[in-house]
Amino acid sequence: MISNRLSIYIIDMPMALQEIGGWMNRQVVDDYVSYATLCFRLFGDRVKKWFTHNEPIVPVEGGYMYSFHYPNEVDFQKAVQVGFHEILSNAKAIAAYKEMKQDGKIGIILNLTPSYPRSQNPQDVEAAEMADAFFNRSFLDPAVKGHFPEKLVEVLKNEGFMPRMEEGDLALIKENTIDLLGINYYQPRRVKAKEHMPHPHAPFMPNHYFDPFDMPGRKMNVYRGWEIYEKGIYDILKKVQTDYDNIECFISENGMGVEGEERFKDEEGMIHDDYRIDFISEHLKWVHQAIQEGSNVKGYHLWTFMDNWSWSNAYKNRYGFVSVDLQKDGKRTIKKSGYWFQSVSEKNGF
């Protein structure tokens, strides 16, 4: 398992920096690196596994594409610039860490959503490759390989959305790649070839190159609106193994949010969340399969240890091994899944 780890940034832009443009402003890249360097200096004797960003695509999608996060803009040019500056800040932080010659490792945590085509028709396959380039490889390739995917760069050039760069930026990104990779996996992305051309005056979006595909019969978490596809965690690990030099990695997040869990509470107050046990065990089976086939995956972490507050839905969906009773001053009670996972950890299996 991964221990003594710290993620430096996860969507928590200080307001003073957001007011000057947030990740749109290159100055924020340098401010971030100064902050990261201070963290390295203060805690490097204890923290041996650092992560520059957790889910860096979320500020891109939420803030500048789909408007579910501040500053709630719909501007693909800004989205590209924000993404580039995040990757640049990742490389600069890695360079600073290496310069300090501390005896740890530094990486990044990405929420990877594998793209599956509706069929093996070449147009469906191309649609899935485009979705993968936009949402996975846009951060995975520069972080691990040191360069952006050619397919994505070609689209940005053709559509007129290349980011502003300074001389030496690409070389710096190439020279400062990660030591280890955190993988957050929740759901797959299923796509098909475009069936209707987008409105010519609508804002540009990645789905100008593909349409979503609702696969018949798919298993769903109805509370979150996400498909449950356990094999997706294996497919990600195998792709990292074959296409990304089998870099050291771990599952940093995987979990199932459920609304109204109190209805599964017994007389002693314990929640019997057998659905979560099934969810975790089926994912662990596929992680184990990947390990048996040579994947360099070192651990698995559930999101999350206890029911947590979310800025998008407060406590609506519960994810934890431990329940938090808001009606009883936040009383903590271990769920059935928590005792089950304790047994799995002690026995190293189930």
C-alpha positions as YAML, in Angstrom:
chain: A
units: angstrom
residues:
- id: 1
  name: MET
  ca: [0.00, 0.00, 0.00]
- id: 2
  name: ILE
  ca: [1.01, 3.64, -0.43]
- id: 3
  name: SER
  ca: [1.63, 5.45, 2.85]
- id: 4
  name: ASN
  ca: [2.92, 8.87, 3.95]
- id: 5
  name: ARG
  ca: [1.61, 10.50, 0.79]
- id: 6
  name: LEU
  ca: [0.46, 14.05, 0.16]
- id: 7
  name: SER
  ca: [-1.39, 15.67, -2.73]
- id: 8
  name: ILE
  ca: [-0.42, 19.32, -3.13]
- id: 9
  name: TYR
  ca: [-3.43, 20.56, -5.10]
- id: 10
  name: ILE
  ca: [-7.03, 19.43, -5.48]
- id: 11
  name: ILE
  ca: [-9.38, 22.14, -6.85]
- id: 12
  name: ASP
  ca: [-8.71, 24.46, -3.86]
- id: 13
  name: MET
  ca: [-7.58, 27.63, -5.65]
- id: 14
  name: PRO
  ca: [-7.06, 30.49, -3.15]
- id: 15
  name: MET
  ca: [-9.46, 33.35, -3.93]
- id: 16
  name: ALA
  ca: [-6.63, 35.86, -4.21]
- id: 17
  name: LEU
  ca: [-5.15, 33.79, -7.04]
- id: 18
  name: GLN
  ca: [-8.52, 33.09, -8.65]
- id: 19
  name: GLU
  ca: [-9.15, 36.84, -8.80]
- id: 20
  name: ILE
  ca: [-6.09, 37.24, -11.04]
- id: 21
  name: GLY
  ca: [-7.32, 34.46, -13.34]
- id: 22
  name: GLY
  ca: [-6.50, 31.25, -11.50]
- id: 23
  name: TRP
  ca: [-4.80, 28.68, -13.75]
- id: 24
  name: MET
  ca: [-5.42, 30.99, -16.72]
- id: 25
  name: ASN
  ca: [-2.68, 33.26, -15.36]
- id: 26
  name: ARG
  ca: [0.86, 31.95, -15.81]
- id: 27
  name: GLN
  ca: [1.84, 33.75, -12.60]
- id: 28
  name: VAL
  ca: [-0.23, 31.17, -10.71]
- id: 29
  name: VAL
  ca: [2.05, 28.43, -12.08]
- id: 30
  name: ASP
  ca: [5.02, 30.07, -10.39]
- id: 31
  name: ASP
  ca: [3.03, 30.71, -7.21]
- id: 32
  name: TYR
  ca: [2.04, 27.04, -7.13]
- id: 33
  name: VAL
  ca: [5.67, 25.93, -7.52]
- id: 34
  name: SER
  ca: [6.70, 28.25, -4.67]
- id: 35
  name: TYR
  ca: [4.00, 26.67, -2.48]
- id: 36
  name: ALA
  ca: [5.05, 23.14, -3.51]
- id: 37
  name: THR
  ca: [8.70, 23.90, -2.77]
- id: 38
  name: LEU
  ca: [7.75, 25.15, 0.70]
- id: 39
  name: CYS
  ca: [5.86, 21.89, 1.31]
- id: 40
  name: PHE
  ca: [8.87, 19.86, 0.20]
- id: 41
  name: ARG
  ca: [11.14, 21.79, 2.54]
- id: 42
  name: LEU
  ca: [8.84, 21.62, 5.57]
- id: 43
  name: PHE
  ca: [7.59, 18.04, 5.28]
- id: 44
  name: GLY
  ca: [10.05, 16.22, 3.02]
- id: 45
  name: ASP
  ca: [11.68, 14.44, 5.95]
- id: 46
  name: ARG
  ca: [8.35, 12.68, 6.65]
- id: 47
  name: VAL
  ca: [6.42, 12.66, 3.38]
- id: 48
  name: LYS
  ca: [8.06, 10.30, 0.89]
- id: 49
  name: LYS
  ca: [5.40, 10.14, -1.80]
- id: 50
  name: TRP
  ca: [4.22, 13.45, -3.26]
- id: 51
  name: PHE
  ca: [1.48, 14.15, -5.79]
- id: 52
  name: THR
  ca: [1.42, 17.44, -7.61]
- id: 53
  name: HIS
  ca: [-2.29, 17.38, -8.54]
- id: 54
  name: ASN
  ca: [-5.35, 15.28, -7.83]
- id: 55
  name: GLU
  ca: [-7.72, 15.11, -10.83]
- id: 56
  name: PRO
  ca: [-6.32, 18.15, -12.69]
- id: 57
  name: ILE
  ca: [-8.89, 17.72, -15.47]
- id: 58
  name: VAL
  ca: [-11.70, 18.72, -13.06]
- id: 59
  name: PRO
  ca: [-10.82, 22.45, -13.04]
- id: 60
  name: VAL
  ca: [-10.66, 22.23, -16.86]
- id: 61
  name: GLU
  ca: [-14.03, 20.53, -17.25]
- id: 62
  name: GLY
  ca: [-15.86, 22.15, -14.37]
- id: 63
  name: GLY
  ca: [-14.57, 25.69, -14.65]
- id: 64
  name: TYR
  ca: [-14.25, 26.20, -18.40]
- id: 65
  name: MET
  ca: [-16.28, 23.58, -20.27]
- id: 66
  name: TYR
  ca: [-19.33, 22.21, -18.46]
- id: 67
  name: SER
  ca: [-19.86, 24.96, -15.87]
- id: 68
  name: PHE
  ca: [-20.21, 22.88, -12.72]
- id: 69
  name: HIS
  ca: [-17.38, 24.62, -10.87]
- id: 70
  name: TYR
  ca: [-16.20, 28.19, -10.34]
- id: 71
  name: PRO
  ca: [-15.62, 30.34, -12.42]
- id: 72
  name: ASN
  ca: [-18.40, 28.62, -14.42]
- id: 73
  name: GLU
  ca: [-17.28, 29.67, -17.89]
- id: 74
  name: VAL
  ca: [-17.82, 27.89, -21.21]
- id: 75
  name: ASP
  ca: [-14.69, 28.68, -23.19]
- id: 76
  name: PHE
  ca: [-12.65, 25.87, -24.73]
- id: 77
  name: GLN
  ca: [-9.64, 28.11, -25.40]
- id: 78
  name: LYS
  ca: [-9.43, 28.88, -21.69]
- id: 79
  name: ALA
  ca: [-9.94, 25.20, -20.89]
- id: 80
  name: VAL
  ca: [-6.91, 24.30, -23.01]
- id: 81
  name: GLN
  ca: [-4.79, 27.05, -21.43]
- id: 82
  name: VAL
  ca: [-5.75, 25.98, -17.91]
- id: 83
  name: GLY
  ca: [-4.88, 22.36, -18.70]
- id: 84
  name: PHE
  ca: [-1.52, 23.35, -20.17]
- id: 85
  name: HIS
  ca: [-0.63, 25.48, -17.16]
- id: 86
  name: GLU
  ca: [-1.51, 22.63, -14.80]
- id: 87
  name: ILE
  ca: [0.78, 20.25, -16.69]
- id: 88
  name: LEU
  ca: [3.49, 22.92, -16.75]
- id: 89
  name: SER
  ca: [3.13, 23.39, -12.98]
- id: 90
  name: ASN
  ca: [3.43, 19.62, -12.55]
- id: 91
  name: ALA
  ca: [6.71, 19.57, -14.46]
- id: 92
  name: LYS
  ca: [8.09, 22.62, -12.64]
- id: 93
  name: ALA
  ca: [7.22, 21.15, -9.24]
- id: 94
  name: ILE
  ca: [8.93, 17.88, -10.20]
- id: 95
  name: ALA
  ca: [12.01, 19.85, -11.27]
- id: 96
  name: ALA
  ca: [12.03, 21.68, -7.93]
- id: 97
  name: TYR
  ca: [11.66, 18.41, -6.03]
- id: 98
  name: LYS
  ca: [14.52, 16.80, -7.92]
- id: 99
  name: GLU
  ca: [16.73, 19.82, -7.32]
- id: 100
  name: MET
  ca: [16.22, 19.43, -3.56]
- id: 101
  name: LYS
  ca: [17.48, 15.81, -3.81]
- id: 102
  name: GLN
  ca: [15.01, 14.42, -1.28]
- id: 103
  name: ASP
  ca: [14.80, 10.65, -0.99]
- id: 104
  name: GLY
  ca: [11.17, 10.23, -2.03]
- id: 105
  name: LYS
  ca: [9.06, 9.95, -5.17]
- id: 106
  name: ILE
  ca: [6.77, 12.43, -6.87]
- id: 107
  name: GLY
  ca: [3.81, 11.78, -9.14]
- id: 108
  name: ILE
  ca: [0.31, 12.86, -10.10]
- id: 109
  name: ILE
  ca: [-3.19, 11.47, -9.49]
- id: 110
  name: LEU
  ca: [-5.48, 11.28, -12.53]
- id: 111
  name: ASN
  ca: [-9.12, 10.27, -12.79]
- id: 112
  name: LEU
  ca: [-8.95, 7.91, -15.75]
- id: 113
  name: THR
  ca: [-12.17, 6.98, -17.53]
- id: 114
  name: PRO
  ca: [-11.54, 4.31, -20.18]
- id: 115
  name: SER
  ca: [-13.33, 4.95, -23.47]
- id: 116
  name: TYR
  ca: [-15.15, 2.04, -25.11]
- id: 117
  name: PRO
  ca: [-16.53, 2.18, -28.66]
- id: 118
  name: ARG
  ca: [-20.09, 1.08, -29.42]
- id: 119
  name: SER
  ca: [-18.69, -1.42, -31.95]
- id: 120
  name: GLN
  ca: [-15.49, -2.26, -33.80]
- id: 121
  name: ASN
  ca: [-16.64, -0.19, -36.76]
- id: 122
  name: PRO
  ca: [-13.66, 2.07, -37.62]
- id: 123
  name: GLN
  ca: [-15.68, 5.24, -37.02]
- id: 124
  name: ASP
  ca: [-16.79, 4.07, -33.58]
- id: 125
  name: VAL
  ca: [-13.21, 3.10, -32.72]
- id: 126
  name: GLU
  ca: [-11.97, 6.51, -33.87]
- id: 127
  name: ALA
  ca: [-14.60, 8.19, -31.70]
- id: 128
  name: ALA
  ca: [-13.34, 6.26, -28.64]
- id: 129
  name: GLU
  ca: [-9.74, 7.18, -29.44]
- id: 130
  name: MET
  ca: [-10.67, 10.85, -29.64]
- id: 131
  name: ALA
  ca: [-12.50, 10.71, -26.30]
- id: 132
  name: ASP
  ca: [-9.46, 9.00, -24.78]
- id: 133
  name: ALA
  ca: [-7.16, 11.71, -26.15]
- id: 134
  name: PHE
  ca: [-9.27, 14.53, -24.73]
- id: 135
  name: PHE
  ca: [-10.06, 13.12, -21.30]
- id: 136
  name: ASN
  ca: [-7.26, 10.67, -20.41]
- id: 137
  name: ARG
  ca: [-4.17, 11.11, -22.54]
- id: 138
  name: SER
  ca: [-4.27, 14.92, -22.36]
- id: 139
  name: PHE
  ca: [-2.74, 14.61, -18.87]
- id: 140
  name: LEU
  ca: [-1.46, 11.02, -18.82]
- id: 141
  name: ASP
  ca: [0.88, 11.35, -21.81]
- id: 142
  name: PRO
  ca: [2.74, 14.51, -20.75]
- id: 143
  name: ALA
  ca: [2.92, 13.35, -17.12]
- id: 144
  name: VAL
  ca: [4.39, 9.92, -17.94]
- id: 145
  name: LYS
  ca: [5.89, 10.28, -21.43]
- id: 146
  name: GLY
  ca: [6.79, 13.97, -21.43]
- id: 147
  name: HIS
  ca: [4.79, 14.93, -24.52]
- id: 148
  name: PHE
  ca: [1.18, 15.51, -25.55]
- id: 149
  name: PRO
  ca: [-0.66, 12.99, -27.76]
- id: 150
  name: GLU
  ca: [-0.23, 13.78, -31.47]
- id: 151
  name: LYS
  ca: [-3.93, 13.19, -32.17]
- id: 152
  name: LEU
  ca: [-4.92, 15.83, -29.62]
- id: 153
  name: VAL
  ca: [-2.34, 18.35, -30.80]
- id: 154
  name: GLU
  ca: [-3.54, 17.91, -34.38]
- id: 155
  name: VAL
  ca: [-7.15, 18.63, -33.35]
- id: 156
  name: LEU
  ca: [-6.16, 21.72, -31.34]
- id: 157
  name: LYS
  ca: [-4.18, 23.06, -34.28]
- id: 158
  name: ASN
  ca: [-6.95, 22.38, -36.80]
- id: 159
  name: GLU
  ca: [-9.62, 23.90, -34.56]
- id: 160
  name: GLY
  ca: [-7.47, 26.89, -33.60]
- id: 161
  name: PHE
  ca: [-7.20, 26.19, -29.87]
- id: 162
  name: MET
  ca: [-3.47, 25.74, -29.22]
- id: 163
  name: PRO
  ca: [-2.38, 27.12, -25.82]
- id: 164
  name: ARG
  ca: [0.05, 29.99, -25.34]
- id: 165
  name: MET
  ca: [3.49, 28.61, -24.57]
- id: 166
  name: GLU
  ca: [6.90, 30.07, -23.88]
- id: 167
  name: GLU
  ca: [10.22, 28.86, -25.21]
- id: 168
  name: GLY
  ca: [11.48, 25.95, -23.15]
- id: 169
  name: ASP
  ca: [8.07, 24.87, -21.82]
- id: 170
  name: LEU
  ca: [7.86, 21.68, -23.85]
- id: 171
  name: ALA
  ca: [11.45, 20.75, -23.06]
- id: 172
  name: LEU
  ca: [10.78, 21.24, -19.35]
- id: 173
  name: ILE
  ca: [7.71, 18.99, -19.55]
- id: 174
  name: LYS
  ca: [9.72, 16.36, -21.42]
- id: 175
  name: GLU
  ca: [12.53, 16.37, -18.88]
- id: 176
  name: ASN
  ca: [10.38, 16.21, -15.75]
- id: 177
  name: THR
  ca: [8.04, 13.22, -15.77]
- id: 178
  name: ILE
  ca: [6.49, 11.47, -12.79]
- id: 179
  name: ASP
  ca: [7.88, 8.63, -10.67]
- id: 180
  name: LEU
  ca: [4.51, 7.08, -9.81]
- id: 181
  name: LEU
  ca: [0.88, 7.40, -10.85]
- id: 182
  name: GLY
  ca: [-2.30, 7.52, -8.79]
- id: 183
  name: ILE
  ca: [-5.42, 6.29, -10.60]
- id: 184
  name: ASN
  ca: [-8.96, 7.30, -9.65]
- id: 185
  name: TYR
  ca: [-11.50, 5.03, -11.32]
- id: 186
  name: TYR
  ca: [-15.27, 5.20, -11.02]
- id: 187
  name: GLN
  ca: [-16.93, 4.57, -14.37]
- id: 188
  name: PRO
  ca: [-16.31, 3.91, -18.07]
- id: 189
  name: ARG
  ca: [-17.07, 6.23, -20.97]
- id: 190
  name: ARG
  ca: [-18.97, 4.63, -23.87]
- id: 191
  name: VAL
  ca: [-19.05, 6.47, -27.18]
- id: 192
  name: LYS
  ca: [-20.05, 6.13, -30.80]
- id: 193
  name: ALA
  ca: [-19.40, 7.96, -34.05]
- id: 194
  name: LYS
  ca: [-21.15, 11.32, -34.47]
- id: 195
  name: GLU
  ca: [-24.69, 10.95, -35.75]
- id: 196
  name: HIS
  ca: [-25.47, 14.66, -36.08]
- id: 197
  name: MET
  ca: [-23.11, 17.54, -36.72]
- id: 198
  name: PRO
  ca: [-22.92, 20.12, -33.90]
- id: 199
  name: HIS
  ca: [-24.47, 23.54, -34.35]
- id: 200
  name: PRO
  ca: [-21.91, 25.63, -36.27]
- id: 201
  name: HIS
  ca: [-22.15, 28.53, -33.81]
- id: 202
  name: ALA
  ca: [-22.24, 26.51, -30.59]
- id: 203
  name: PRO
  ca: [-19.17, 26.59, -28.32]
- id: 204
  name: PHE
  ca: [-16.58, 23.98, -29.27]
- id: 205
  name: MET
  ca: [-16.58, 20.87, -27.09]
- id: 206
  name: PRO
  ca: [-14.70, 17.55, -27.26]
- id: 207
  name: ASN
  ca: [-17.94, 15.77, -28.15]
- id: 208
  name: HIS
  ca: [-17.83, 17.43, -31.54]
- id: 209
  name: TYR
  ca: [-15.78, 14.30, -32.30]
- id: 210
  name: PHE
  ca: [-18.00, 11.65, -30.70]
- id: 211
  name: ASP
  ca: [-21.44, 10.99, -29.24]
- id: 212
  name: PRO
  ca: [-22.17, 9.29, -25.92]
- id: 213
  name: PHE
  ca: [-23.50, 5.75, -26.20]
- id: 214
  name: ASP
  ca: [-25.95, 4.32, -23.66]
- id: 215
  name: MET
  ca: [-25.13, 0.63, -23.78]
- id: 216
  name: PRO
  ca: [-28.25, -1.52, -23.28]
- id: 217
  name: GLY
  ca: [-28.24, -3.65, -20.14]
- id: 218
  name: ARG
  ca: [-25.40, -1.84, -18.42]
- id: 219
  name: LYS
  ca: [-25.20, -2.04, -14.62]
- id: 220
  name: MET
  ca: [-25.82, 1.30, -12.95]
- id: 221
  name: ASN
  ca: [-25.33, 3.04, -9.65]
- id: 222
  name: VAL
  ca: [-28.68, 4.82, -9.86]
- id: 223
  name: TYR
  ca: [-27.84, 7.23, -7.03]
- id: 224
  name: ARG
  ca: [-24.80, 8.64, -8.81]
- id: 225
  name: GLY
  ca: [-25.94, 8.03, -12.39]
- id: 226
  name: TRP
  ca: [-22.72, 6.18, -13.17]
- id: 227
  name: GLU
  ca: [-22.24, 2.83, -14.85]
- id: 228
  name: ILE
  ca: [-20.60, 0.14, -12.73]
- id: 229
  name: TYR
  ca: [-18.05, -1.68, -14.88]
- id: 230
  name: GLU
  ca: [-15.54, -3.53, -12.77]
- id: 231
  name: LYS
  ca: [-13.35, -4.71, -15.65]
- id: 232
  name: GLY
  ca: [-12.58, -1.06, -16.45]
- id: 233
  name: ILE
  ca: [-10.09, -0.97, -13.59]
- id: 234
  name: TYR
  ca: [-8.23, -3.91, -15.18]
- id: 235
  name: ASP
  ca: [-8.29, -2.29, -18.63]
- id: 236
  name: ILE
  ca: [-6.71, 0.88, -17.23]
- id: 237
  name: LEU
  ca: [-3.98, -1.04, -15.42]
- id: 238
  name: LYS
  ca: [-3.20, -3.10, -18.51]
- id: 239
  name: LYS
  ca: [-2.97, 0.02, -20.68]
- id: 240
  name: VAL
  ca: [-0.60, 1.61, -18.17]
- id: 241
  name: GLN
  ca: [1.42, -1.60, -18.20]
- id: 242
  name: THR
  ca: [1.71, -1.87, -21.98]
- id: 243
  name: ASP
  ca: [1.66, 1.77, -23.15]
- id: 244
  name: TYR
  ca: [3.25, 3.64, -20.23]
- id: 245
  name: ASP
  ca: [6.28, 1.50, -19.36]
- id: 246
  name: ASN
  ca: [4.41, -0.24, -16.52]
- id: 247
  name: ILE
  ca: [5.04, 2.76, -14.29]
- id: 248
  name: GLU
  ca: [4.57, 2.19, -10.58]
- id: 249
  name: CYS
  ca: [0.93, 2.99, -9.80]
- id: 250
  name: PHE
  ca: [-1.88, 2.48, -7.33]
- id: 251
  name: ILE
  ca: [-5.65, 2.86, -7.23]
- id: 252
  name: SER
  ca: [-6.03, 6.09, -5.29]
- id: 253
  name: GLU
  ca: [-9.82, 6.29, -5.52]
- id: 254
  name: ASN
  ca: [-12.60, 3.83, -6.28]
- id: 255
  name: GLY
  ca: [-15.97, 3.78, -4.61]
- id: 256
  name: MET
  ca: [-19.75, 3.73, -4.66]
- id: 257
  name: GLY
  ca: [-21.90, 6.63, -3.44]
- id: 258
  name: VAL
  ca: [-25.37, 5.63, -2.21]
- id: 259
  name: GLU
  ca: [-28.21, 7.85, -1.01]
- id: 260
  name: GLY
  ca: [-30.35, 7.00, 2.02]
- id: 261
  name: GLU
  ca: [-28.11, 4.32, 3.52]
- id: 262
  name: GLU
  ca: [-29.82, 4.66, 6.90]
- id: 263
  name: ARG
  ca: [-32.59, 2.35, 5.62]
- id: 264
  name: PHE
  ca: [-30.06, -0.50, 5.78]
- id: 265
  name: LYS
  ca: [-29.30, 0.10, 9.48]
- id: 266
  name: ASP
  ca: [-29.82, -2.71, 12.00]
- id: 267
  name: GLU
  ca: [-30.90, -2.42, 15.65]
- id: 268
  name: GLU
  ca: [-27.34, -1.79, 16.79]
- id: 269
  name: GLY
  ca: [-27.00, 1.07, 14.30]
- id: 270
  name: MET
  ca: [-24.69, -0.68, 11.82]
- id: 271
  name: ILE
  ca: [-25.39, -0.18, 8.11]
- id: 272
  name: HIS
  ca: [-25.43, -3.43, 6.12]
- id: 273
  name: ASP
  ca: [-23.98, -2.19, 2.83]
- id: 274
  name: ASP
  ca: [-23.59, -5.52, 1.03]
- id: 275
  name: TYR
  ca: [-23.78, -3.65, -2.28]
- id: 276
  name: ARG
  ca: [-20.52, -1.87, -1.39]
- id: 277
  name: ILE
  ca: [-18.85, -5.15, -0.46]
- id: 278
  name: ASP
  ca: [-19.89, -6.56, -3.85]
- id: 279
  name: PHE
  ca: [-18.63, -3.41, -5.60]
- id: 280
  name: ILE
  ca: [-15.21, -3.50, -3.92]
- id: 281
  name: SER
  ca: [-14.70, -7.25, -4.19]
- id: 282
  name: GLU
  ca: [-15.47, -7.30, -7.93]
- id: 283
  name: HIS
  ca: [-13.01, -4.46, -8.54]
- id: 284
  name: LEU
  ca: [-10.36, -6.12, -6.40]
- id: 285
  name: LYS
  ca: [-10.70, -9.32, -8.42]
- id: 286
  name: TRP
  ca: [-9.75, -7.39, -11.56]
- id: 287
  name: VAL
  ca: [-6.89, -5.58, -9.78]
- id: 288
  name: HIS
  ca: [-5.61, -9.00, -8.68]
- id: 289
  name: GLN
  ca: [-5.88, -10.29, -12.24]
- id: 290
  name: ALA
  ca: [-3.79, -7.35, -13.47]
- id: 291
  name: ILE
  ca: [-1.16, -8.05, -10.78]
- id: 292
  name: GLN
  ca: [-1.02, -11.70, -11.85]
- id: 293
  name: GLU
  ca: [-0.31, -10.50, -15.39]
- id: 294
  name: GLY
  ca: [2.54, -8.23, -14.36]
- id: 295
  name: SER
  ca: [0.91, -4.87, -13.61]
- id: 296
  name: ASN
  ca: [3.05, -2.69, -11.34]
- id: 297
  name: VAL
  ca: [0.05, -1.66, -9.20]
- id: 298
  name: LYS
  ca: [0.97, -1.33, -5.54]
- id: 299
  name: GLY
  ca: [-2.30, -0.76, -3.69]
- id: 300
  name: TYR
  ca: [-6.00, 0.03, -3.57]
- id: 301
  name: HIS
  ca: [-7.76, 2.85, -1.71]
- id: 302
  name: LEU
  ca: [-11.50, 3.25, -1.35]
- id: 303
  name: TRP
  ca: [-13.15, 6.64, -1.62]
- id: 304
  name: THR
  ca: [-13.59, 7.06, 1.22]
- id: 305
  name: PHE
  ca: [-12.78, 5.96, 4.79]
- id: 306
  name: MET
  ca: [-15.82, 7.72, 6.27]
- id: 307
  name: ASP
  ca: [-18.84, 9.46, 4.77]
- id: 308
  name: ASN
  ca: [-17.59, 12.81, 3.57]
- id: 309
  name: TRP
  ca: [-18.95, 16.20, 2.61]
- id: 310
  name: SER
  ca: [-18.94, 17.07, -1.09]
- id: 311
  name: TRP
  ca: [-19.03, 20.62, -2.44]
- id: 312
  name: SER
  ca: [-21.47, 19.49, -5.14]
- id: 313
  name: ASN
  ca: [-24.00, 17.48, -3.06]
- id: 314
  name: ALA
  ca: [-23.05, 17.88, 0.62]
- id: 315
  name: TYR
  ca: [-23.80, 14.49, 2.32]
- id: 316
  name: LYS
  ca: [-26.39, 13.29, -0.20]
- id: 317
  name: ASN
  ca: [-24.37, 10.28, -1.38]
- id: 318
  name: ARG
  ca: [-22.46, 8.25, 1.20]
- id: 319
  name: TYR
  ca: [-19.20, 6.52, 0.26]
- id: 320
  name: GLY
  ca: [-17.49, 5.47, 3.48]
- id: 321
  name: PHE
  ca: [-16.58, 2.37, 5.43]
- id: 322
  name: VAL
  ca: [-17.73, 4.42, 8.43]
- id: 323
  name: SER
  ca: [-21.12, 6.16, 8.61]
- id: 324
  name: VAL
  ca: [-21.46, 9.73, 9.90]
- id: 325
  name: ASP
  ca: [-24.80, 10.41, 11.61]
- id: 326
  name: LEU
  ca: [-25.55, 14.11, 11.16]
- id: 327
  name: GLN
  ca: [-28.56, 13.82, 13.48]
- id: 328
  name: LYS
  ca: [-26.36, 12.64, 16.37]
- id: 329
  name: ASP
  ca: [-23.49, 15.15, 16.37]
- id: 330
  name: GLY
  ca: [-21.64, 13.27, 13.64]
- id: 331
  name: LYS
  ca: [-21.51, 9.94, 15.46]
- id: 332
  name: ARG
  ca: [-19.23, 7.47, 13.65]
- id: 333
  name: THR
  ca: [-20.27, 3.84, 13.22]
- id: 334
  name: ILE
  ca: [-18.37, 1.22, 11.23]
- id: 335
  name: LYS
  ca: [-20.46, -0.25, 8.41]
- id: 336
  name: LYS
  ca: [-20.54, -3.93, 7.48]
- id: 337
  name: SER
  ca: [-18.16, -3.13, 4.62]
- id: 338
  name: GLY
  ca: [-15.63, -1.71, 7.10]
- id: 339
  name: TYR
  ca: [-15.48, -4.96, 9.07]
- id: 340
  name: TRP
  ca: [-15.32, -6.90, 5.81]
- id: 341
  name: PHE
  ca: [-12.40, -4.82, 4.53]
- id: 342
  name: GLN
  ca: [-10.62, -5.25, 7.86]
- id: 343
  name: SER
  ca: [-10.85, -9.01, 7.34]
- id: 344
  name: VAL
  ca: [-9.62, -8.71, 3.73]
- id: 345
  name: SER
  ca: [-6.61, -6.70, 4.90]
- id: 346
  name: GLU
  ca: [-5.74, -9.13, 7.69]
- id: 347
  name: LYS
  ca: [-6.11, -12.23, 5.51]
- id: 348
  name: ASN
  ca: [-4.71, -10.60, 2.36]
- id: 349
  name: GLY
  ca: [-7.70, -11.88, 0.40]
- id: 350
  name: PHE
  ca: [-11.28, -13.06, 0.49]
...
